[in-house]
């Protein structure tokens, strides 16, 4: 979805929302994905600037990822465990 067509229209957020409401479902989904992608890129840029002077190796990253995955797995497993009832 190419949004840069060589012209610019100044719109308020409310106007953008009203225009988006007029789109068909698939185009709304595409617009949402475009906004999510742009937001993710913005967050990545901020993070890269903040971490540009941090010296970290791949092994350290891998260990941290494993720790986070283990915590998430344990939380998901705990949430999915059936509750036992007392009689």
Protein Blocks (a to p, Z undefined) as FASTA:
>chain_A
ZZbgoiacdddfklmmmmmmmpcfklmmmmmmmmmmmmmmmmmmmmmmmmmmpccdfklm
mmmmmmmmmmmmmmmmmmmpccdddZZ
